[in-house]
Amino acid sequence: MNRSKDTDPREMFPIPKVPILKIQPAETHKLLQDGIFIGGHTMPWGSNYTFMLWLSEEEEKGNCIRVIYKPRDGERPLRDFRQGTLFQREYAAYLLSQDLGWPNVPTTLIRNGPYGIGSMQLYVDCDPRVTYFNMRDDMESKLVSLATFDLLVNNADRKASHCLLDDNSNIWSIDHGLTFHTDFKLRTVMLEFCGKSIPTALLSDLKSLLERFSDNAPIRRELSKLISDKEILALTHRLQYMLKNPTLPILDPNHNIPWPLV
């Protein structure tokens, strides 16, 4: 896999005064929810205000974890997404990924931070110079779940840098603020998957999800707290459509792509 020879952007990040805790994503929820803010910094990219924060169990003691914090009040007004809802969509996408079992989305929740309520997501330490464009030739079988998920949640912002590769060759999907719109908004760099069939295993999971939606299962009730009734209905219709037409759509490369690409 080719890696850029440019300087690793992580070298510009400030370093916390306490050791960074090596922790499994499944073990981070309590610390994400209850951890004390001991420092952090703004992130050098993103169209909305985004911060890396350091959370610890004890102030100025022990270890810390790094999280990505996106406050509601730092969201830039958009023409086609309701103001102050992007942080909720981040959390909704995480909950849906957890219910399906794919793709990998870092542990995410909603809580108050230094600038008010927002989404809080575990930071995945990876080389930001490695993007989808570096993965697509060798990791198609892993990436197809992201392409399928993007269609399901109607992701309008699948940039190449929104696919992360960690040191264990796990692919992580991030930045789901522009999702769940009622109109078709899919914009993605993953055009290699256009016209490809959705794998049988993923279709089985989607069928089970539709059954749970029909029974008003917890996942539907949780999503209803985060996105509108019309968006829930549109999500259900996309789910039904994908099961009847299990092929990823052919997209217009002049229209259905995000900008910038990375």
Backbone torsions as a table, in degrees:
resi	resn	phi	psi	omega
1	MET	NA	128.1	-178.1
2	ASN	-76.7	136.3	176.4
3	ARG	-121.9	142.3	178.1
4	SER	-64.6	145.4	177.6
5	LYS	-88.0	0.9	178.1
6	ASP	-65.7	162.1	178.6
7	THR	-61.1	137.4	178.4
8	ASP	-64.3	120.0	-179.2
9	PRO	-59.1	-23.1	-179.9
10	ARG	-63.7	-19.9	-179.2
11	GLU	-67.7	-16.9	178.8
12	MET	-87.5	-9.1	-177.5
13	PHE	-73.7	136.0	169.6
14	PRO	-60.0	153.8	-178.1
15	ILE	-108.0	130.3	178.0
16	PRO	-63.5	154.1	-178.1
17	LYS	-76.0	-17.4	178.9
18	VAL	-109.2	157.5	-178.7
19	PRO	-61.3	147.3	176.6
20	ILE	-83.4	127.8	-175.0
21	LEU	-77.4	128.9	172.9
22	LYS	-86.5	109.9	-171.8
23	ILE	-140.7	146.0	177.9
24	GLN	-75.7	144.8	-178.2
25	PRO	-52.6	-38.0	-178.6
26	ALA	-66.2	-17.7	-176.9
27	GLU	-97.8	4.8	-171.1
28	THR	-93.3	-13.2	-169.2
29	HIS	-58.2	-47.1	-177.5
30	LYS	-62.3	-42.6	-179.7
31	LEU	-69.3	-36.1	175.0
32	LEU	-62.8	-40.2	-175.7
33	GLN	-75.9	-41.4	-169.8
34	ASP	-114.9	-5.7	-174.9
35	GLY	-61.6	152.1	179.2
36	ILE	-91.6	135.6	178.7
37	PHE	-76.3	121.1	-179.1
38	ILE	-116.3	4.2	178.8
39	GLY	155.7	-172.5	179.0
40	GLY	152.3	-168.7	-177.5
41	HIS	-163.7	163.3	174.4
42	THR	-72.7	151.9	174.6
43	MET	-89.3	143.3	-171.1
44	PRO	-78.9	1.6	179.2
45	TRP	-141.5	163.8	-178.3
46	GLY	118.2	144.6	-178.4
47	SER	-85.1	-18.6	175.9
48	ASN	-110.6	163.9	177.9
49	TYR	-65.1	123.0	-178.3
50	THR	-134.6	137.2	-175.9
51	PHE	-129.9	146.3	164.4
52	MET	-97.7	125.2	178.6
53	LEU	-115.0	154.5	174.8
54	TRP	-109.2	124.6	-179.2
55	LEU	-114.5	136.6	-179.5
56	SER	-135.8	156.0	176.0
57	GLU	-70.2	-31.3	-179.7
58	GLU	-132.8	139.3	-178.2
59	GLU	-64.6	123.6	177.4
60	GLU	62.1	21.9	177.9
61	LYS	-137.1	163.0	172.5
62	GLY	67.7	-144.8	-177.5
63	ASN	-110.6	174.3	176.6
64	CYS	-140.4	162.3	168.7
65	ILE	-116.7	157.7	177.4
66	ARG	-104.5	136.3	-178.3
67	VAL	-133.4	156.8	174.9
68	ILE	-102.6	121.9	-175.5
69	TYR	-113.7	124.8	178.8
70	LYS	-122.7	97.3	-177.2
71	PRO	-72.2	144.4	177.3
72	ARG	-55.6	-42.2	-175.3
73	ASP	-74.1	-4.5	175.7
74	GLY	-98.5	5.6	-179.5
75	GLU	-79.4	131.3	178.2
76	ARG	-79.0	135.7	178.6
77	PRO	-57.8	137.4	179.2
78	LEU	-123.4	152.6	-178.5
79	ARG	-69.8	-35.0	-169.0
80	ASP	-115.6	3.8	174.8
81	PHE	-126.6	136.2	-177.4
82	ARG	-59.9	135.7	-179.5
83	GLN	-60.0	135.6	175.3
84	GLY	77.7	21.9	-179.5
85	THR	-118.8	-5.7	-173.8
86	LEU	-65.0	-37.1	-179.8
87	PHE	-65.4	-32.4	177.3
88	GLN	-70.5	-35.6	178.8
89	ARG	-68.2	-34.7	174.1
90	GLU	-57.5	-46.5	-178.3
91	TYR	-70.5	-38.7	178.8
92	ALA	-61.0	-42.6	179.0
93	ALA	-63.6	-39.8	177.4
94	TYR	-61.7	-47.3	-179.2
95	LEU	-60.3	-41.1	-179.6
96	LEU	-66.4	-40.3	178.3
97	SER	-63.9	-36.6	178.7
98	GLN	-67.7	-39.1	179.9
99	ASP	-67.7	-38.9	179.0
100	LEU	-75.6	-33.8	-173.2
101	GLY	93.6	5.6	179.4
102	TRP	-164.5	158.2	-13.6
103	PRO	-75.8	-176.8	175.8
104	ASN	-73.3	116.0	173.0
105	VAL	-120.7	128.0	-178.3
106	PRO	-57.5	148.4	179.3
107	THR	-49.2	127.5	-174.6
108	THR	-135.0	144.5	172.9
109	LEU	-152.5	177.2	177.4
110	ILE	-113.5	131.0	177.2
111	ARG	-159.8	170.1	174.9
112	ASN	-77.3	141.9	176.0
113	GLY	-130.7	-167.4	-178.0
114	PRO	-58.4	-26.0	-179.2
115	TYR	-118.7	31.5	176.5
116	GLY	96.7	-170.4	-175.8
117	ILE	-67.4	145.6	179.5
118	GLY	-175.0	-177.2	176.2
119	SER	-86.4	144.6	179.1
120	MET	-128.1	121.1	-174.4
121	GLN	-131.0	136.2	177.5
122	LEU	-57.6	131.2	177.8
123	TYR	-76.6	129.1	176.4
124	VAL	-95.6	115.2	-178.2
125	ASP	-78.2	111.9	-179.2
126	CYS	-153.9	164.0	179.7
127	ASP	-75.4	110.4	-177.3
128	PRO	-67.9	-9.5	176.0
129	ARG	-77.4	-14.5	177.1
130	VAL	-94.1	116.5	-176.3
131	THR	-124.9	-175.0	177.4
132	TYR	-51.8	-38.1	-177.0
133	PHE	-64.4	-23.2	175.6
134	ASN	-84.9	-19.8	-174.2
135	MET	-97.8	-26.4	-164.3
136	ARG	-60.7	-30.5	-176.6
137	ASP	-77.1	-29.3	-172.6
138	ASP	-110.9	-9.9	-169.8
139	MET	-130.2	34.1	-176.8
140	GLU	-58.5	-40.6	-176.4
141	SER	-64.5	-28.0	177.5
142	LYS	-85.7	-31.3	-175.6
143	LEU	-78.5	-20.4	-176.5
144	VAL	-62.6	-29.6	178.1
145	SER	-67.5	-33.8	176.4
146	LEU	-66.8	-43.8	179.7
147	ALA	-62.3	-39.1	179.1
148	THR	-68.8	-42.8	179.0
149	PHE	-62.7	-40.6	179.9
150	ASP	-60.4	-39.5	177.2
151	LEU	-66.1	-42.2	-178.9
152	LEU	-61.8	-47.7	-176.6
153	VAL	-89.8	-1.4	177.3
154	ASN	61.3	54.9	-174.8
155	ASN	-73.8	119.0	-178.7
156	ALA	-94.8	11.7	-173.0
157	ASP	-150.9	51.1	176.7
158	ARG	-87.5	80.8	173.1
159	LYS	-78.2	163.8	-179.1
160	ALA	-63.2	-34.6	-178.5
161	SER	-77.1	-3.7	178.4
162	HIS	-88.9	5.9	169.5
163	CYS	-111.6	117.6	-177.7
164	LEU	-108.8	146.6	177.4
165	LEU	-121.3	116.2	-178.6
166	ASP	-87.7	-177.9	-174.9
167	ASP	-69.0	-15.1	178.7
168	ASN	-100.2	15.7	179.9
169	SER	64.2	25.2	171.7
170	ASN	-87.5	136.2	177.4
171	ILE	-96.1	133.8	-178.8
172	TRP	-119.3	139.6	178.8
173	SER	-104.0	127.2	-178.8
174	ILE	-132.1	172.7	176.5
175	ASP	62.2	76.6	-178.8
176	HIS	-115.0	30.2	-178.9
177	GLY	-70.8	-29.3	-177.8
178	LEU	-101.5	69.7	-175.9
179	THR	-136.3	166.7	171.3
180	PHE	69.4	18.5	176.7
181	HIS	-66.1	152.3	179.4
182	THR	-73.9	-30.5	177.4
183	ASP	-88.4	155.1	178.8
184	PHE	-67.4	115.3	-174.2
185	LYS	-125.2	7.8	-172.4
186	LEU	-55.4	120.2	174.1
187	ARG	-133.5	124.1	-171.0
188	THR	-152.4	151.8	171.5
189	VAL	-88.8	-5.3	-173.6
190	MET	-85.8	52.3	-175.0
191	LEU	-71.0	-15.7	177.6
192	GLU	-62.3	-19.5	-177.2
193	PHE	-92.7	-3.2	178.9
194	CYS	-59.1	129.5	178.4
195	GLY	82.7	-2.0	-179.5
196	LYS	-87.6	148.5	-178.4
197	SER	-72.9	144.1	173.4
198	ILE	-75.6	126.6	-177.3
199	PRO	-56.7	149.1	-176.7
200	THR	-57.3	-41.3	-178.7
201	ALA	-61.7	-40.2	178.9
202	LEU	-69.2	-38.7	177.5
203	LEU	-62.1	-38.1	177.4
204	SER	-61.5	-41.6	178.2
205	ASP	-66.9	-38.1	178.9
206	LEU	-67.0	-38.0	177.2
207	LYS	-63.1	-43.1	177.8
208	SER	-64.1	-37.8	178.2
209	LEU	-63.1	-43.3	178.9
210	LEU	-61.4	-39.9	177.8
211	GLU	-63.2	-39.6	179.1
212	ARG	-68.8	-35.6	176.5
213	PHE	-63.5	-39.9	-179.4
214	SER	-65.4	-30.7	-179.7
215	ASP	-90.9	8.1	-178.1
216	ASN	53.6	47.9	-178.8
217	ALA	-67.4	168.4	-178.5
218	PRO	-51.7	-37.6	-177.6
219	ILE	-62.1	-39.3	178.5
220	ARG	-68.0	-41.2	179.9
221	ARG	-65.0	-39.0	179.3
222	GLU	-67.4	-41.9	179.1
223	LEU	-65.4	-32.4	-179.4
224	SER	-65.2	-19.3	177.0
225	LYS	-82.2	-12.6	-170.8
226	LEU	-114.6	-31.0	179.1
227	ILE	-128.3	163.6	-172.7
228	SER	-73.5	165.6	177.3
229	ASP	-60.8	-38.3	178.8
230	LYS	-65.7	-36.0	178.9
231	GLU	-72.1	-34.2	173.9
232	ILE	-63.0	-44.5	179.3
233	LEU	-63.5	-41.5	178.7
234	ALA	-65.0	-38.5	176.4
235	LEU	-61.5	-43.0	178.5
236	THR	-62.4	-42.3	179.6
237	HIS	-65.4	-39.7	177.0
238	ARG	-63.9	-40.1	179.0
239	LEU	-61.3	-45.9	178.3
240	GLN	-62.9	-41.7	-179.3
241	TYR	-64.0	-42.5	-178.4
242	MET	-64.1	-33.7	179.0
243	LEU	-73.9	-31.9	178.3
244	LYS	-82.2	-29.0	-178.1
245	ASN	-129.6	76.7	-170.3
246	PRO	-78.6	51.5	178.6
247	THR	-132.6	135.2	177.7
248	LEU	-70.0	135.5	-169.0
249	PRO	-69.0	154.1	170.9
250	ILE	-78.4	123.8	-175.6
251	LEU	-109.5	157.1	178.4
252	ASP	-86.9	113.0	-178.2
253	PRO	-66.9	-9.9	176.3
254	ASN	-93.3	-10.1	-176.0
255	HIS	-127.7	-45.2	-172.0
256	ASN	-89.9	42.6	177.0
257	ILE	-128.3	148.2	177.8
258	PRO	-82.0	165.2	174.7
259	TRP	-140.2	130.9	-2.0
260	PRO	-70.0	166.4	-177.6
261	LEU	-68.8	-31.8	-179.0
262	VAL	-107.1	NA	NA
